[in-house]
Amino acid sequence: MHTLSPPYSNALSYLHRGSEPTFRVVPTRITVKCGYGFEPASFSQGVGSTRTDWQSACAILSSKVDSQNEDSNPTAAGENIAAVNGHKSAGTDLNLVHVSGEKTLPPKPLTISDLSPAPMHGSQLRVAYQGVPGAYSEAAAGKAYPNGEAIPCDQFEVAFQAVELWIADRAVLPVENSLGGSIHRNYDLLLRHRLHIVGEVQLPVHHCLLALPGVRSEYLTRVISHPQALAQCEHTLTKLGLNVAREAVDDTAGAAEFVATNNLRDTAAIASARAAELYGLQILADGIQDDPNNVTRFVMLAREPIIPRTDRPFKTSIVFAHDKGTSVLFKVLSAFAFRNISLTKIESRPHRNRPIRIVDDDKNEGTAKHFEYMFYVDFEASMAEVRAQNALAEVQEFTSFLRVLGSYPMDMTPWSPSASPSSRESRI
């Protein structure tokens, strides 16, 4: 369960009593009851949010508590699904229960402003990203939240934890590149941490060859950058006549910073034009990526999910596991196909806690060993749509674990590729 208390105030704190989440408004405690049962209670990985997490957050953000004395019966989990998806007011399904021994609530009903949620729509948001200033992740964070304050983190996991610990309000992290494929580390972290995907942003990658001012190409003996950046510029470096060693470092902007900090006149870095500006480097060659159609997809993460809508294109990301072979996977995918829901991605990752499954072979002559997998799926539909709800209800029947990572607006901004090889500006 995620903390709903504000980062700078002691007005609200978060407690756990038994299995139900409890909010404390000093000096009174209230309990918000609601159901969201996608994730089986028997799943013991310690990862993923339940429907209760999702429903309670949606209800608080979308409604006002009518009065502190309102008594309503707990709503069934199936009815709450309809409530959060627009069929009736989610606020009327809240059941606020007083904790014995505490004072009564103040006369004035709680409102959204009393809860002091994190600022919305990019206003003064603290946005965590992996890398140093000048990284492509920083540019993605700026595109996602133009008015936000970018917070660099040295590792992906640190960015996740920064949001969980209220050091940051959002995290913007890459999940796949059109040339390099998926960033598997972040898929694993999505499962390990209890953050929600609240949006996506796609960023064209525009690589530049950077060096200290006055350095000529014939002085260079090596080029450093992130491994994917080196791979994405390999052919262009050869065409430019650079017979130099390639050396991998943690990130592109970090490579530029390393060259500048250590005054390396024999080393160039592959990074963005902004990195050149920040670290006082000159651009020897602009747009050196081999393929101009080079784009990285980032996801925006938050402690609480957003309310699904149907007035614009939405995408939903889920992760599930099953233990009955490929026939079950076919049934799972059919649940989407029969409802005309387009899948934009399916990614399999070995099950970390149970990597090997042992089964009897067809001839009963022993056992066969198979990998256990987790499947990550993105599909084009909002959780506010009945077809998406029904698809996931059917998927649940065939899976041993199912978690909704987020239902969020698709990035519909116009996209244009980076500069083509013929239009590169080279100073070599």
VENZI-V97457 format. One record per residue. PHI is phi in radians with two decimals (none if undefined). Layout:
BEGIN
PHI + PHI
END
This chain:
BEGIN
none + -1.70 + -1.20 + -1.84 + -1.37 + -1.24 + -1.25 + -1.97 + -2.41 + -1.70 + -1.07 + -2.20 + -2.36 + -2.09 + -2.23 + -2.07 + -2.26 + 1.12 + -1.90 + -1.78 + -1.26 + -2.29 + -1.67 + -2.09 + -1.84 + -0.99 + -1.77 + -1.95 + -1.96 + -2.27 + -2.03 + -1.75 + -1.88 + -2.90 + -2.02 + -2.77 + -1.86 + -1.07 + -1.48 + -1.08 + -1.16 + -1.36 + -1.28 + -2.03 + -1.29 + 1.36 + -2.23 + 1.61 + -1.63 + -1.72 + -1.10 + -1.05 + -0.97 + -1.20 + -1.16 + -1.13 + -1.13 + -1.09 + -1.13 + -1.17 + -1.29 + -1.80 + -2.49 + -1.94 + -1.23 + -1.17 + -2.86 + -1.34 + -1.76 + -1.15 + -2.03 + -2.35 + -1.28 + -1.00 + -1.54 + -1.11 + -1.05 + -1.14 + -1.24 + -1.19 + -1.06 + -1.12 + -1.12 + -1.37 + -1.87 + 1.70 + -1.41 + -2.77 + -1.17 + -1.17 + -1.14 + -1.27 + -1.62 + -1.26 + -2.09 + -1.65 + -2.02 + -1.30 + -1.49 + -1.06 + 1.54 + -1.89 + -1.24 + -1.28 + -1.17 + -1.10 + -1.01 + -1.36 + -1.09 + -1.18 + -2.22 + -1.04 + -1.13 + -1.14 + -1.34 + 0.84 + -1.21 + -1.07 + -1.02 + -1.87 + 1.03 + 1.41 + -1.38 + 0.99 + -1.29 + -1.68 + -2.02 + -1.52 + -2.55 + -1.60 + 2.16 + -2.04 + -0.90 + 1.77 + -1.26 + -1.11 + -1.12 + -1.14 + -1.11 + -1.15 + -1.10 + -1.17 + -1.23 + -1.24 + -2.34 + -1.02 + -1.74 + -1.46 + -1.75 + -1.34 + -2.09 + -1.28 + -2.29 + -1.40 + -2.43 + -1.06 + -1.08 + -1.10 + -1.13 + -1.05 + -1.17 + -1.06 + -1.29 + -1.08 + -1.64 + 1.18 + -1.28 + -2.27 + -1.61 + -2.46 + -2.28 + -2.10 + -2.33 + -1.32 + -2.13 + -2.84 + -2.15 + -1.12 + -1.82 + -1.54 + 1.50 + -1.33 + -1.63 + -1.08 + -1.00 + -1.29 + -1.15 + -1.12 + -1.24 + -1.05 + -1.36 + -1.33 + -1.80 + -1.79 + -1.84 + -2.03 + -1.35 + -2.05 + 3.08 + -2.45 + -2.56 + -1.94 + -2.18 + -1.12 + -1.72 + -2.20 + -1.50 + -2.26 + -1.66 + -2.04 + -2.63 + -1.12 + -0.99 + 1.55 + -1.33 + -1.80 + -1.06 + -1.23 + -1.44 + -1.36 + -2.07 + -2.70 + -2.23 + -2.09 + -3.11 + -1.12 + -0.93 + -1.18 + -1.12 + -1.09 + -1.16 + -1.31 + -2.07 + -1.00 + -1.17 + -1.16 + -1.05 + -1.16 + -1.11 + -1.35 + 1.35 + -1.60 + -1.59 + -2.22 + -1.31 + -1.81 + -2.31 + -1.53 + -2.28 + -1.19 + -2.71 + -1.18 + -1.15 + -1.11 + -1.14 + -1.11 + -1.09 + -1.12 + -1.10 + -1.21 + -1.12 + -1.70 + 0.90 + -1.51 + -1.54 + -1.87 + -2.23 + -1.98 + -2.18 + -1.79 + -2.78 + -1.48 + -1.13 + -1.13 + -1.09 + -1.08 + -1.17 + -1.19 + -1.88 + 1.18 + -1.82 + -1.71 + -1.62 + -1.35 + -2.60 + -1.94 + 1.18 + -1.66 + -1.14 + -1.11 + -2.03 + -1.18 + -1.52 + -1.99 + -2.39 + -2.00 + -1.72 + -1.99 + -1.99 + -1.79 + -2.00 + -2.50 + -1.23 + -2.14 + -1.31 + -1.68 + -1.38 + -1.09 + -2.33 + -2.17 + -1.55 + -2.71 + -1.09 + -2.09 + -2.20 + -2.16 + -1.99 + -2.31 + -2.39 + -2.54 + -2.38 + -2.54 + -2.30 + -2.20 + 1.55 + -1.22 + -1.10 + -1.19 + -1.04 + -1.08 + -1.16 + -1.10 + -1.16 + -1.14 + -1.03 + -1.46 + -1.09 + -1.15 + -1.83 + 1.02 + -1.78 + -1.42 + -1.60 + -1.72 + -2.83 + -2.46 + -2.31 + -1.88 + -2.35 + -1.01 + -1.19 + -1.15 + -1.49 + -2.53 + -1.24 + -2.08 + -2.02 + -1.92 + -2.31 + -1.23 + -1.43 + -1.10 + -1.64 + 0.94 + -1.81 + 2.65 + -2.30 + -2.05 + -1.87 + -2.26 + -1.29 + -1.60 + -2.21 + -1.80 + -2.01 + -1.78 + -2.30 + -1.95 + -2.39 + -1.57 + -2.95 + -1.68 + -1.19 + -1.40 + -1.57 + -1.08 + -1.11 + -1.22 + -1.08 + -1.17 + -1.09 + -1.22 + -1.11 + -1.27 + -1.05 + -1.04 + -1.18 + -1.87 + -2.06 + -1.59 + -2.71 + -2.56 + -2.42 + -1.54 + -1.36 + 2.90 + -2.17 + -2.60 + -1.15 + -1.32 + -1.35 + -1.91 + -1.20 + -1.03 + -2.20 + -2.34 + -1.18 + -1.22 + -1.04 + -1.35 + -0.97 + -1.24 + -1.85 + -1.20 + -1.69 + -1.98 + -1.91 + -1.28
END
